[in-house]
Amino acid sequence: MSIMSPKSRAPSSALLVSTLTALAVGLPAGGQEQVPPTRGGFTTSLGFPPSLHPHFTVSMGRHGGADTDVGVGAFGLGFYKDLTNPVMSLLGVMVDGYGAARTDGSWDGGVQAQLHMPLFRLAAGAGGWPPTRGM
């Protein structure tokens, strides 16, 4: 039997209830679980897209004229690098190396560099190539 009166127990029971409530509020509820986007959750940040874009091209065809009809194979390898914010893609540099060969034995190739403005579909650049044989 307790010697405390009911009035003196009230503050200690209120303190116990408030402490337990504060501890329970800090625990995550089942509906507050963070679900990854692969399971239907929200994506909080996608980050920036890459600013370097490599590319590789291959093409084949026929080149014909009044006196010739030859096959042509061409390839290219290069990259595009954004100079500004990659989301807006306002300005960038493109560098390419390319080559082509014909079935008659002639060939062509070279390197080119361009300043691109993809938003406005404008580009300016320069290229150089070795002397070719008959192309």
Secondary structure as UniProt FT lines:
FT   HELIX           6..25
FT   HELIX           30..32
FT   HELIX           37..39
FT   STRAND          52..64
FT   STRAND          69..82
FT   TURN            86..88
FT   STRAND          92..102
FT   TURN            103..104
FT   STRAND          107..117
FT   TURN            118..121
FT   STRAND          122..128
//
